[in-house]
Structure formats: structure tokens, C-alpha cells
Amino acid sequence: MISYLEFEKPVAALDARISELRATAVEGDIDITSEIARLERKSADLLESTYKALTPWQKTQVARHPQRPHFVDYIEHIFTDFVPLGGDRLYGEDHAIVGGFATLGGRKVMVIGHEKGHDTATRIKHNFGMGKPEGYRKAIRLMELAGRFGLPVVTLVDTSGAFPGVEAEERGQAEAIARSTEACLALPVPMVAVIVGEGGSGGAVALASAERVLMLEHAVYSVISPEGCASILWRTAEKAADAAEAMKVTAQDLLGLKVIDRIVSEPIGGAHRDKVGACKALAKALGEELDALAKVPAKQIIARREERFLAIGGE
């Protein structure tokens, strides 16, 4: 069952009416097929028009939708032969950042990403996708392993930010994020990063410093959350919608600013309404990107990566 967002209430009302009519038809043996079909078309049209006109704040809500596909969903529908690798060889295992060997369309890759979890138990286990130092150090280890074996790296970014707890700071959170970013930039193999949900702050950049950065249509990517920005500028999180507008957090804005390179379309109504369809679209885009990078020499790959990030903010 779909969880409706606040701005989807008109769609929710239509869908509820459709459900009522279906129940009535079954109980009373009444033929109201044509009326149900009319309402279904109306609901579909309303959903499409709503999603074509989403504000940045509404897109932020979609990116955070609890039913949006996460790392484990992409692993299930896009990759095969996934072999998870754990531990940073220094402190321990961080379940917020998951990675390992996998196969994508017949190509061996190293896939790394944030996992938020789908219910209370898994969200607690994965710390809501907020990585700790050991998670980023694990990512570094896996990237270095990929470089050693000549495997392209695919990262799936979906985090509100790195974990800000005291224990993370004690174990060198900032240094781990910086080292992970450095590892991305120094990779001698192709790297494609995808913002699949939230791309929050350094916790996202640490896995997204690739030569090709993609975003799903309704994902968001920013240095701070809209609520955090609003709290700083206006001393209230109630101005989050205004902050989201000003921050240019959407894929469409960031493509125009050349922060990202490509937008991957989502099914109508968002990826959470059709996980399989969203996964197929992403698989196609990843295959095309990796094919284009397959024959690029290592030195040229590193140079491209450096150039793309140095160019951000320039004319």
C-alpha cells in the first residue's frame, strides 16, 4: 500500500473512492466498471500533472519517501552475483554503507552505497543511512580493491549526511570523509555515482566524487538539509520550503549548474510507485555510462574527474 505525501491528498482521495467503488461492486454485484475506469484515468492524469510541477521542497519529500527503493532494492533488481564485503580493518563494520563485488549486465563491478532500511528494525541496524568513520574507511578499502583488480566502481548515494554523533567524531569522521573523497578522485578505474534519494553534505560527496554523477529525477543533492539551512538563515525550520527553493537542490537545477551530468527518469509518481521500473531505467543508464568509459585510459579518467570538480562554480 502506497503512503501518500501531503501534496498527494487529492490523488489519495480519488484512489480511496476507487477502492470504495470496487468494494461496493463486489458486495452488491453491481457493474460500475466504466465509473471505476473513469476515476482511474482521472487519478493517473492528476498524479502525472502533480509530479510534473513539483516544487523543490516537494521533491525533497519524494526523495525521503519511506517506500523509495534503497540500496538493497537496486542490488536485487539491477545487479547479480553480489558478494558483500564488510569491515574497515581498523575498527569494525558499519551497516549504513554497504558494498561488494557484483555483476551489472555481464560486467564485473564494485558497487558501494548507503542503505537506509525499510522498517524500524532495519533502519536502526543501518543507522538510517548515516555512515560512521568505519563505513567510509570500508568504502576506501573497497575502492582500492577495485583499482587493484581493474573493476569499475558504481556508488548509490542516499543519505541525509554522515552520522554526527560524538563517537563518530572521536573516531575521526571528518578525516574519514576527506580520505574517502580523495580515494574517489584518485581511482584509476571508471567511477559512476548516482544520487538515488538524498545526497546530503560531505556524507554524500565522499561517495559521489566521480567523473560521471547521475541523479534520479526526484532525488535531491545539497550541502545541508533545507531544514538545517532554514534554521541557520531564519532561525526556524518552518522556512524549509523557501530554503529548498533557494538552495537549488533538485536534479534539474544541478544539471543546469553542471554539478551533475545526467538525470535518470523515474516512473510517474516517483520511484516508490514502481521500484522495478525505476531499477530498469537506472540499469540502462549505468550500462551506457560504463560502456562510454570502458576504453578511457586511467590517466585520462583521473584528469577528467579532477577537471569536472575544478570547473564547478566557474563560468
C-alpha positions as YAML, in Angstrom:
chain: A
units: angstrom
residues:
- id: 1
  name: MET
  ca: [0.00, 0.00, 0.00]
- id: 2
  name: ILE
  ca: [1.34, 3.41, -1.02]
- id: 3
  name: SER
  ca: [1.93, 6.05, 1.66]
- id: 4
  name: TYR
  ca: [0.67, 9.36, 0.30]
- id: 5
  name: LEU
  ca: [2.59, 12.57, 0.84]
- id: 6
  name: GLU
  ca: [0.87, 15.77, 1.94]
- id: 7
  name: PHE
  ca: [0.71, 17.25, -1.56]
- id: 8
  name: GLU
  ca: [-0.77, 14.00, -2.90]
- id: 9
  name: LYS
  ca: [-4.01, 14.28, -0.90]
- id: 10
  name: PRO
  ca: [-6.22, 14.89, -3.99]
- id: 11
  name: VAL
  ca: [-4.80, 11.73, -5.57]
- id: 12
  name: ALA
  ca: [-5.30, 9.84, -2.31]
- id: 13
  name: ALA
  ca: [-8.95, 10.93, -2.21]
- id: 14
  name: LEU
  ca: [-9.56, 9.64, -5.74]
- id: 15
  name: ASP
  ca: [-7.82, 6.34, -5.02]
- id: 16
  name: ALA
  ca: [-9.89, 5.92, -1.85]
- id: 17
  name: ARG
  ca: [-13.06, 6.50, -3.87]
- id: 18
  name: ILE
  ca: [-11.94, 3.88, -6.41]
- id: 19
  name: SER
  ca: [-11.36, 1.37, -3.62]
- id: 20
  name: GLU
  ca: [-14.81, 2.06, -2.19]
- id: 21
  name: LEU
  ca: [-16.45, 1.55, -5.57]
- id: 22
  name: ARG
  ca: [-14.62, -1.74, -6.08]
- id: 23
  name: ALA
  ca: [-15.77, -2.96, -2.68]
- id: 24
  name: THR
  ca: [-19.35, -1.89, -3.47]
- id: 25
  name: ALA
  ca: [-19.27, -3.70, -6.81]
- id: 26
  name: VAL
  ca: [-18.15, -6.94, -5.17]
- id: 27
  name: GLU
  ca: [-20.66, -6.77, -2.32]
- id: 28
  name: GLY
  ca: [-23.66, -5.70, -4.41]
- id: 29
  name: ASP
  ca: [-22.77, -7.41, -7.67]
- id: 30
  name: ILE
  ca: [-23.15, -4.04, -9.44]
- id: 31
  name: ASP
  ca: [-21.40, -3.28, -12.74]
- id: 32
  name: ILE
  ca: [-19.67, 0.07, -12.24]
- id: 33
  name: THR
  ca: [-16.63, -0.80, -14.35]
- id: 34
  name: SER
  ca: [-16.93, 2.30, -16.52]
- id: 35
  name: GLU
  ca: [-17.08, 4.63, -13.49]
- id: 36
  name: ILE
  ca: [-14.03, 2.97, -11.93]
- id: 37
  name: ALA
  ca: [-12.14, 3.25, -15.22]
- id: 38
  name: ARG
  ca: [-13.03, 6.96, -15.46]
- id: 39
  name: LEU
  ca: [-11.78, 7.62, -11.95]
- id: 40
  name: GLU
  ca: [-8.59, 5.63, -12.57]
- id: 41
  name: ARG
  ca: [-7.83, 7.76, -15.64]
- id: 42
  name: LYS
  ca: [-8.55, 10.90, -13.64]
- id: 43
  name: SER
  ca: [-6.24, 9.73, -10.82]
- id: 44
  name: ALA
  ca: [-3.45, 8.86, -13.27]
- id: 45
  name: ASP
  ca: [-3.75, 12.22, -15.03]
- id: 46
  name: LEU
  ca: [-3.76, 14.08, -11.72]
- id: 47
  name: LEU
  ca: [-0.72, 12.16, -10.50]
- id: 48
  name: GLU
  ca: [1.17, 12.93, -13.70]
- id: 49
  name: SER
  ca: [0.33, 16.65, -13.66]
- id: 50
  name: THR
  ca: [1.22, 16.87, -9.96]
- id: 51
  name: TYR
  ca: [4.65, 15.30, -10.45]
- id: 52
  name: LYS
  ca: [5.39, 17.48, -13.46]
- id: 53
  name: ALA
  ca: [5.05, 20.57, -11.28]
- id: 54
  name: LEU
  ca: [6.76, 19.56, -8.04]
- id: 55
  name: THR
  ca: [8.47, 22.27, -6.03]
- id: 56
  name: PRO
  ca: [11.99, 21.68, -4.66]
- id: 57
  name: TRP
  ca: [10.53, 21.04, -1.20]
- id: 58
  name: GLN
  ca: [8.05, 18.52, -2.59]
- id: 59
  name: LYS
  ca: [10.89, 16.77, -4.43]
- id: 60
  name: THR
  ca: [12.74, 16.61, -1.12]
- id: 61
  name: GLN
  ca: [9.74, 14.83, 0.39]
- id: 62
  name: VAL
  ca: [9.66, 12.38, -2.53]
- id: 63
  name: ALA
  ca: [13.40, 11.73, -2.16]
- id: 64
  name: ARG
  ca: [12.78, 10.85, 1.51]
- id: 65
  name: HIS
  ca: [9.70, 8.70, 0.88]
- id: 66
  name: PRO
  ca: [9.91, 5.65, 3.19]
- id: 67
  name: GLN
  ca: [8.95, 3.31, 0.32]
- id: 68
  name: ARG
  ca: [11.51, 4.68, -2.11]
- id: 69
  name: PRO
  ca: [13.90, 1.98, -3.38]
- id: 70
  name: HIS
  ca: [17.13, 1.73, -1.42]
- id: 71
  name: PHE
  ca: [20.48, 0.02, -1.94]
- id: 72
  name: VAL
  ca: [19.14, -3.48, -1.27]
- id: 73
  name: ASP
  ca: [16.40, -2.97, -3.88]
- id: 74
  name: TYR
  ca: [18.88, -1.92, -6.55]
- id: 75
  name: ILE
  ca: [21.08, -4.88, -5.69]
- id: 76
  name: GLU
  ca: [18.09, -7.20, -6.10]
- id: 77
  name: HIS
  ca: [16.83, -5.78, -9.41]
- id: 78
  name: ILE
  ca: [19.95, -4.45, -11.16]
- id: 79
  name: PHE
  ca: [22.95, -6.45, -10.02]
- id: 80
  name: THR
  ca: [23.66, -10.19, -9.84]
- id: 81
  name: ASP
  ca: [26.29, -12.25, -8.04]
- id: 82
  name: PHE
  ca: [26.56, -9.66, -5.26]
- id: 83
  name: VAL
  ca: [29.25, -10.58, -2.74]
- id: 84
  name: PRO
  ca: [29.16, -8.18, 0.24]
- id: 85
  name: LEU
  ca: [32.46, -7.22, 1.86]
- id: 86
  name: GLY
  ca: [32.49, -5.95, 5.43]
- id: 87
  name: GLY
  ca: [34.74, -4.16, 7.86]
- id: 88
  name: ASP
  ca: [37.30, -1.39, 7.59]
- id: 89
  name: ARG
  ca: [40.16, -3.49, 9.02]
- id: 90
  name: LEU
  ca: [40.62, -0.81, 11.68]
- id: 91
  name: TYR
  ca: [37.59, -0.63, 13.95]
- id: 92
  name: GLY
  ca: [34.55, -2.59, 12.80]
- id: 93
  name: GLU
  ca: [31.60, -2.92, 10.46]
- id: 94
  name: ASP
  ca: [29.25, -0.07, 9.55]
- id: 95
  name: HIS
  ca: [25.91, -1.25, 8.15]
- id: 96
  name: ALA
  ca: [24.98, 2.23, 6.90]
- id: 97
  name: ILE
  ca: [27.41, 1.83, 4.00]
- id: 98
  name: VAL
  ca: [27.26, -1.46, 2.10]
- id: 99
  name: GLY
  ca: [29.48, -2.66, -0.72]
- id: 100
  name: GLY
  ca: [30.96, -5.58, -2.54]
- id: 101
  name: PHE
  ca: [31.62, -7.31, -5.84]
- id: 102
  name: ALA
  ca: [28.71, -7.61, -8.26]
- id: 103
  name: THR
  ca: [27.81, -8.10, -11.91]
- id: 104
  name: LEU
  ca: [25.97, -5.47, -13.93]
- id: 105
  name: GLY
  ca: [24.85, -6.52, -17.41]
- id: 106
  name: GLY
  ca: [27.67, -9.04, -17.69]
- id: 107
  name: ARG
  ca: [30.27, -6.58, -16.40]
- id: 108
  name: LYS
  ca: [32.07, -7.14, -13.09]
- id: 109
  name: VAL
  ca: [31.92, -4.07, -10.87]
- id: 110
  name: MET
  ca: [32.43, -2.88, -7.32]
- id: 111
  name: VAL
  ca: [29.19, -1.42, -6.01]
- id: 112
  name: ILE
  ca: [29.08, 0.73, -2.86]
- id: 113
  name: GLY
  ca: [26.20, 2.68, -1.36]
- id: 114
  name: HIS
  ca: [24.16, 3.88, 1.58]
- id: 115
  name: GLU
  ca: [21.37, 1.72, 2.95]
- id: 116
  name: LYS
  ca: [18.65, 3.43, 5.00]
- id: 117
  name: GLY
  ca: [16.48, 0.41, 5.82]
- id: 118
  name: HIS
  ca: [12.77, -0.21, 5.18]
- id: 119
  name: ASP
  ca: [11.28, -0.69, 8.64]
- id: 120
  name: THR
  ca: [12.13, 0.17, 12.24]
- id: 121
  name: ALA
  ca: [14.48, -2.78, 12.76]
- id: 122
  name: THR
  ca: [16.46, -2.31, 9.54]
- id: 123
  name: ARG
  ca: [16.56, 1.48, 9.90]
- id: 124
  name: ILE
  ca: [18.14, 1.10, 13.32]
- id: 125
  name: LYS
  ca: [20.54, -1.54, 12.01]
- id: 126
  name: HIS
  ca: [21.63, 0.67, 9.12]
- id: 127
  name: ASN
  ca: [21.57, 3.86, 11.21]
- id: 128
  name: PHE
  ca: [19.17, 5.49, 8.72]
- id: 129
  name: GLY
  ca: [21.92, 5.52, 6.10]
- id: 130
  name: MET
  ca: [24.17, 7.84, 8.12]
- id: 131
  name: GLY
  ca: [27.70, 6.50, 7.75]
- id: 132
  name: LYS
  ca: [30.29, 6.42, 10.50]
- id: 133
  name: PRO
  ca: [34.08, 6.66, 10.02]
- id: 134
  name: GLU
  ca: [34.41, 2.90, 9.71]
- id: 135
  name: GLY
  ca: [31.85, 2.97, 6.89]
- id: 136
  name: TYR
  ca: [33.82, 5.49, 4.87]
- id: 137
  name: ARG
  ca: [37.06, 3.65, 5.59]
- id: 138
  name: LYS
  ca: [35.39, 0.48, 4.35]
- id: 139
  name: ALA
  ca: [34.42, 2.35, 1.18]
- id: 140
  name: ILE
  ca: [38.05, 3.41, 0.73]
- id: 141
  name: ARG
  ca: [39.18, -0.19, 1.14]
- id: 142
  name: LEU
  ca: [36.70, -1.38, -1.48]
- id: 143
  name: MET
  ca: [37.65, 1.38, -3.93]
- id: 144
  name: GLU
  ca: [41.32, 0.50, -3.57]
- id: 145
  name: LEU
  ca: [40.43, -3.15, -4.13]
- id: 146
  name: ALA
  ca: [38.52, -2.22, -7.28]
- id: 147
  name: GLY
  ca: [41.52, -0.25, -8.52]
- id: 148
  name: ARG
  ca: [43.81, -3.20, -7.91]
- id: 149
  name: PHE
  ca: [41.60, -5.58, -9.92]
- id: 150
  name: GLY
  ca: [40.63, -3.07, -12.61]
- id: 151
  name: LEU
  ca: [36.93, -3.07, -11.76]
- id: 152
  name: PRO
  ca: [34.73, -0.02, -12.42]
- id: 153
  name: VAL
  ca: [33.09, 1.45, -9.32]
- id: 154
  name: VAL
  ca: [29.37, 2.26, -9.04]
- id: 155
  name: THR
  ca: [28.14, 4.17, -5.99]
- id: 156
  name: LEU
  ca: [24.50, 4.63, -4.96]
- id: 157
  name: VAL
  ca: [24.21, 7.67, -2.72]
- id: 158
  name: ASP
  ca: [21.25, 8.05, -0.36]
- id: 159
  name: THR
  ca: [21.97, 9.73, 2.96]
- id: 160
  name: SER
  ca: [20.84, 12.77, 4.89]
- id: 161
  name: GLY
  ca: [24.50, 13.14, 5.88]
- id: 162
  name: ALA
  ca: [27.28, 11.41, 7.76]
- id: 163
  name: PHE
  ca: [26.49, 10.41, 11.35]
- id: 164
  name: PRO
  ca: [27.14, 13.45, 13.63]
- id: 165
  name: GLY
  ca: [27.38, 11.56, 16.93]
- id: 166
  name: VAL
  ca: [30.16, 12.05, 19.47]
- id: 167
  name: GLU
  ca: [31.56, 8.56, 18.90]
- id: 168
  name: ALA
  ca: [31.87, 9.24, 15.16]
- id: 169
  name: GLU
  ca: [33.80, 12.44, 15.86]
- id: 170
  name: GLU
  ca: [36.01, 10.59, 18.30]
- id: 171
  name: ARG
  ca: [36.90, 8.07, 15.60]
- id: 172
  name: GLY
  ca: [37.76, 10.75, 13.02]
- id: 173
  name: GLN
  ca: [34.61, 11.36, 11.00]
- id: 174
  name: ALA
  ca: [35.87, 14.41, 9.11]
- id: 175
  name: GLU
  ca: [39.17, 12.74, 8.25]
- id: 176
  name: ALA
  ca: [37.42, 9.59, 7.03]
- id: 177
  name: ILE
  ca: [35.11, 11.63, 4.76]
- id: 178
  name: ALA
  ca: [38.07, 13.57, 3.36]
- id: 179
  name: ARG
  ca: [40.04, 10.37, 2.73]
- id: 180
  name: SER
  ca: [37.06, 8.77, 1.01]
- id: 181
  name: THR
  ca: [36.67, 11.80, -1.26]
- id: 182
  name: GLU
  ca: [40.39, 11.63, -2.01]
- id: 183
  name: ALA
  ca: [40.10, 7.92, -2.82]
- id: 184
  name: CYS
  ca: [37.30, 8.65, -5.31]
- id: 185
  name: LEU
  ca: [39.36, 11.29, -7.07]
- id: 186
  name: ALA
  ca: [42.44, 9.05, -7.27]
- id: 187
  name: LEU
  ca: [40.68, 5.93, -8.60]
- id: 188
  name: PRO
  ca: [42.47, 4.56, -11.70]
- id: 189
  name: VAL
  ca: [39.23, 2.89, -12.91]
- id: 190
  name: PRO
  ca: [35.91, 4.32, -14.18]
- id: 191
  name: MET
  ca: [33.56, 5.54, -11.47]
- id: 192
  name: VAL
  ca: [29.88, 6.40, -11.83]
- id: 193
  name: ALA
  ca: [27.99, 7.84, -8.87]
- id: 194
  name: VAL
  ca: [24.19, 8.04, -8.66]
- id: 195
  name: ILE
  ca: [22.19, 10.15, -6.22]
- id: 196
  name: VAL
  ca: [19.18, 7.84, -5.82]
- id: 197
  name: GLY
  ca: [17.45, 9.63, -2.94]
- id: 198
  name: GLU
  ca: [19.03, 12.20, -0.65]
- id: 199
  name: GLY
  ca: [22.55, 13.43, -1.29]
- id: 200
  name: GLY
  ca: [23.35, 15.18, 1.96]
- id: 201
  name: SER
  ca: [26.56, 17.10, 2.64]
- id: 202
  name: GLY
  ca: [30.01, 15.51, 2.93]
- id: 203
  name: GLY
  ca: [28.45, 12.17, 3.71]
- id: 204
  name: ALA
  ca: [27.26, 12.09, 0.09]
- id: 205
  name: VAL
  ca: [30.27, 13.75, -1.56]
- id: 206
  name: ALA
  ca: [32.55, 11.10, -0.02]
- id: 207
  name: LEU
  ca: [30.93, 8.52, -2.34]
- id: 208
  name: ALA
  ca: [29.99, 10.83, -5.22]
- id: 209
  name: SER
  ca: [33.27, 12.37, -6.38]
- id: 210
  name: ALA
  ca: [33.15, 10.51, -9.69]
- id: 211
  name: GLU
  ca: [33.80, 11.55, -13.28]
- id: 212
  name: ARG
  ca: [30.12, 10.88, -14.04]
- id: 213
  name: VAL
  ca: [27.47, 11.89, -11.50]
- id: 214
  name: LEU
  ca: [23.85, 10.94, -12.17]
- id: 215
  name: MET
  ca: [20.67, 11.76, -10.27]
- id: 216
  name: LEU
  ca: [17.27, 10.17, -10.28]
- id: 217
  name: GLU
  ca: [14.58, 12.59, -11.42]
- id: 218
  name: HIS
  ca: [13.18, 13.30, -7.96]
- id: 219
  name: ALA
  ca: [16.39, 12.97, -5.93]
- id: 220
  name: VAL
  ca: [17.96, 15.94, -4.12]
- id: 221
  name: TYR
  ca: [21.61, 16.88, -3.53]
- id: 222
  name: SER
  ca: [22.77, 19.65, -1.21]
- id: 223
  name: VAL
  ca: [25.39, 20.78, 1.27]
- id: 224
  name: ILE
  ca: [22.84, 20.90, 4.09]
- id: 225
  name: SER
  ca: [19.21, 19.87, 4.53]
- id: 226
  name: PRO
  ca: [16.56, 22.52, 3.76]
- id: 227
  name: GLU
  ca: [15.52, 22.40, 7.44]
- id: 228
  name: GLY
  ca: [19.11, 22.96, 8.54]
- id: 229
  name: CYS
  ca: [19.56, 25.84, 6.14]
- id: 230
  name: ALA
  ca: [16.29, 27.43, 7.27]
- id: 231
  name: SER
  ca: [17.28, 27.09, 10.92]
- id: 232
  name: ILE
  ca: [20.50, 28.98, 10.23]
- id: 233
  name: LEU
  ca: [19.09, 31.72, 8.00]
- id: 234
  name: TRP
  ca: [15.64, 32.26, 9.53]
- id: 235
  name: ARG
  ca: [16.04, 30.59, 12.93]
- id: 236
  name: THR
  ca: [13.13, 28.28, 12.14]
- id: 237
  name: ALA
  ca: [12.79, 25.01, 10.22]
- id: 238
  name: GLU
  ca: [9.33, 26.14, 9.07]
- id: 239
  name: LYS
  ca: [11.06, 28.01, 6.24]
- id: 240
  name: ALA
  ca: [12.41, 24.74, 4.80]
- id: 241
  name: ALA
  ca: [10.39, 25.13, 1.58]
- id: 242
  name: ASP
  ca: [11.93, 28.57, 0.98]
- id: 243
  name: ALA
  ca: [15.39, 27.19, 1.71]
- id: 244
  name: ALA
  ca: [14.92, 24.29, -0.71]
- id: 245
  name: GLU
  ca: [13.95, 26.76, -3.43]
- id: 246
  name: ALA
  ca: [16.98, 28.97, -2.81]
- id: 247
  name: MET
  ca: [19.47, 26.11, -2.47]
- id: 248
  name: LYS
  ca: [18.84, 24.61, -5.93]
- id: 249
  name: VAL
  ca: [18.66, 21.06, -4.57]
- id: 250
  name: THR
  ca: [16.85, 19.38, -7.47]
- id: 251
  name: ALA
  ca: [18.35, 17.30, -10.27]
- id: 252
  name: GLN
  ca: [17.04, 19.77, -12.83]
- id: 253
  name: ASP
  ca: [18.75, 22.73, -11.12]
- id: 254
  name: LEU
  ca: [22.00, 20.86, -10.58]
- id: 255
  name: LEU
  ca: [22.16, 19.69, -14.19]
- id: 256
  name: GLY
  ca: [21.91, 23.33, -15.26]
- id: 257
  name: LEU
  ca: [24.68, 24.25, -12.83]
- id: 258
  name: LYS
  ca: [26.82, 21.35, -14.15]
- id: 259
  name: VAL
  ca: [27.12, 19.79, -10.71]
- id: 260
  name: ILE
  ca: [25.69, 16.57, -12.15]
- id: 261
  name: ASP
  ca: [25.93, 15.11, -15.64]
- id: 262
  name: ARG
  ca: [22.66, 13.28, -16.25]
- id: 263
  name: ILE
  ca: [19.12, 12.85, -14.95]
- id: 264
  name: VAL
  ca: [17.58, 9.37, -14.89]
- id: 265
  name: SER
  ca: [13.80, 9.49, -15.34]
- id: 266
  name: GLU
  ca: [11.56, 7.91, -12.72]
- id: 267
  name: PRO
  ca: [8.17, 6.25, -13.25]
- id: 268
  name: ILE
  ca: [5.20, 8.61, -12.99]
- id: 269
  name: GLY
  ca: [4.53, 9.28, -9.32]
- id: 270
  name: GLY
  ca: [8.10, 8.57, -8.24]
- id: 271
  name: ALA
  ca: [10.35, 5.54, -7.93]
- id: 272
  name: HIS
  ca: [8.44, 4.31, -4.87]
- id: 273
  name: ARG
  ca: [5.38, 3.59, -7.03]
- id: 274
  name: ASP
  ca: [7.28, 1.33, -9.43]
- id: 275
  name: LYS
  ca: [10.55, 0.06, -7.99]
- id: 276
  name: VAL
  ca: [11.15, -2.39, -10.82]
- id: 277
  name: GLY
  ca: [10.62, 0.31, -13.45]
- id: 278
  name: ALA
  ca: [12.96, 2.68, -11.63]
- id: 279
  name: CYS
  ca: [15.61, -0.04, -11.37]
- id: 280
  name: LYS
  ca: [15.37, -0.84, -15.08]
- id: 281
  name: ALA
  ca: [15.84, 2.82, -16.01]
- id: 282
  name: LEU
  ca: [18.87, 3.11, -13.76]
- id: 283
  name: ALA
  ca: [20.38, -0.15, -15.04]
- id: 284
  name: LYS
  ca: [20.12, 1.14, -18.62]
- id: 285
  name: ALA
  ca: [21.76, 4.46, -17.71]
- id: 286
  name: LEU
  ca: [24.57, 2.78, -15.78]
- id: 287
  name: GLY
  ca: [25.27, 0.39, -18.65]
- id: 288
  name: GLU
  ca: [25.52, 3.29, -21.10]
- id: 289
  name: GLU
  ca: [27.82, 5.28, -18.83]
- id: 290
  name: LEU
  ca: [30.16, 2.36, -18.14]
- id: 291
  name: ASP
  ca: [30.28, 1.45, -21.84]
- id: 292
  name: ALA
  ca: [31.33, 5.02, -22.66]
- id: 293
  name: LEU
  ca: [34.10, 4.94, -20.03]
- id: 294
  name: ALA
  ca: [35.34, 1.41, -20.68]
- id: 295
  name: LYS
  ca: [38.14, 2.30, -23.10]
- id: 296
  name: VAL
  ca: [39.29, 5.56, -21.50]
- id: 297
  name: PRO
  ca: [42.90, 5.32, -20.19]
- id: 298
  name: ALA
  ca: [43.40, 5.55, -16.42]
- id: 299
  name: LYS
  ca: [45.35, 8.83, -16.60]
- id: 300
  name: GLN
  ca: [42.62, 10.41, -18.68]
- id: 301
  name: ILE
  ca: [39.93, 9.18, -16.29]
- id: 302
  name: ILE
  ca: [41.67, 10.80, -13.31]
- id: 303
  name: ALA
  ca: [42.24, 14.01, -15.26]
- id: 304
  name: ARG
  ca: [38.57, 14.17, -16.30]
- id: 305
  name: ARG
  ca: [37.49, 13.67, -12.72]
- id: 306
  name: GLU
  ca: [39.70, 16.47, -11.45]
- id: 307
  name: GLU
  ca: [38.65, 18.81, -14.25]
- id: 308
  name: ARG
  ca: [34.92, 18.30, -13.68]
- id: 309
  name: PHE
  ca: [35.15, 19.23, -10.00]
- id: 310
  name: LEU
  ca: [37.51, 22.15, -10.51]
- id: 311
  name: ALA
  ca: [35.09, 23.52, -13.11]
- id: 312
  name: ILE
  ca: [32.10, 23.61, -10.74]
- id: 313
  name: GLY
  ca: [31.23, 27.19, -9.92]
- id: 314
  name: GLY
  ca: [33.20, 28.58, -12.87]
- id: 315
  name: GLU
  ca: [31.77, 30.36, -15.86]
...
